[in-house]
Amino acid sequence: MSRPNAAAAPSTPPVTVTARADAAPYVTRDGSIIRELMHPAVHGNRNQSLAEAEVPPGCVTLLHRHPQSEELYHVTAGQGLMTLGDASFAVGPGDTVHIAPSTPHRIANTGDVPLLVLCCCAPPYAHDDTDLLEPAAG
């Protein structure tokens, strides 16, 4: 007696793991210190990017918007004041904020330790999708 052919097992996509320590920090257009944890240009994923943003105590990012990208901010450490459109509100560890495309936003560190935020962008973050809405200081 023969058995029916088993369906082929789905192939497993390549596994990509990024260690935070291996993600070199850089300063992005809004003034935050960024570590790209997962980005198509480097890691092979396709439709989104994930970065950790660090805002030092007493600092604030420049007001900006992303015409194409939807963002999610998830605070992992520190305290901040998020400005989203005309609204401003306190954020802290465990808080997640949705930022619709083209919505002006900034985040200020109101505490005495670095404010750390995971930033997920879809489509993936691109410098040319960042419109600064105020000039840089200096």
N, C-alpha and C positions, 0 to 999 in steps of 0.2 A: 504494500500500500504506500503510495507517495503522499507527501504532505504538500500543501500549497506553498508556493514560494513566499517567504517572509518578506514583508516590505523592507526595502533598504533603510537602514538606520540613517536618520538625518546627520549630515556631517556637522561636526563641531567647529564653529568659527575659531580663528586663532584667539588665544587668550592674551589680553594686554593688561598689564598691571603697571601703574606708575607709582613710584615711591616719592613722597613729598620732598625728601632730601635731594632727589635727583632732578627736581623741577627748578631750574634756575630762575630767580626772581628778576623782574624788570618793572620799570615804571611805565604805566599805560597813559593814554592821553588824558584821562580824568585825574591823574595824579596819584592813584593808588598803586601799591606795590603788588604785583600779580605773579602768581606761580601757575602756569598752565598745567593742570593735572591730566587733562585728556583733551586733545584737539586734533582734528583731521589732518592738519598740516604735518603733524609729528607722529601721531599714534594710530592712524588707520581707521578710526571711527568715522562716521559720515555725517550725521545730522545735527549734532549738538557739540558743545564744548563745556568743559567744567574747569573752573579755575578757583584758586583761593586768593582773595583780595585781603591785603593788610592795610589798615589805616592807623598810623601811629597816634598816640594820645595827643589831643588838642588839634588834630588835623581834620580836614574835610575834603572830600573829592569835589572837583569842579562840576557844576550843573551841566548835565549832558543828556543826550537821548540817542537811541539806536533806531533808525527808521525801519530796519528789517527785522532785527532780533527781538524776540520775547525773552525776558530774563526771569530767573528765580534767584533771589538772594536768601541764603540760609545762614543765620548768625551762629557761629560756633564758639566764640569767645569775645568778651568785652561788652561794652554798652555803647549805644549810638543813637543818633537822631536821624531818622530817614525822612527825606523830603521826596514826595512822589506827587507830581503835578502841584496842586495848591495845598496839599495836606502835608503836615509834618507830625511824626509820632515816634515815640521811643521804641527801640528794639534791643533785644538782648539774646543770650544763648537760647537756642531752640526756636526762635522766631523765624518764619519764612515769609517773604514778601514777593508777590507777583508784580512784575513790571511789564506792562503791555508795550508793544512796539510804538515808538515815537513819543513815549511819555517822558517828560523831563524828570530827572532824578539826581540825587546826590545823597551821600551819607557822611555824617560827622561822627568822630569818636568823642564821646562825652565822658569817657572814663579815664583811668590812669594806667591802663594796660592796653596793648595792641588790640584793636577791633579786627576780628577775623571773620570773613564772610565767604562761604562757598557760593560761586556765581555760575549758574547754568544758563547757557545761551543757545537758542535754536531759532534760526540757523546759527552755526558756530560764530563765535566772536571774530570780528574783523575790524582793524583800525579804521578802515574807510567807511564803516557803518557807525562811527561815533561822531556825532555833531556836538562840539563844545558850544554851550550857550552863554558862557562868560569867559573873559580872558584869564589866562594864568597870571598869578601874582608875580611881580618882579619886573 
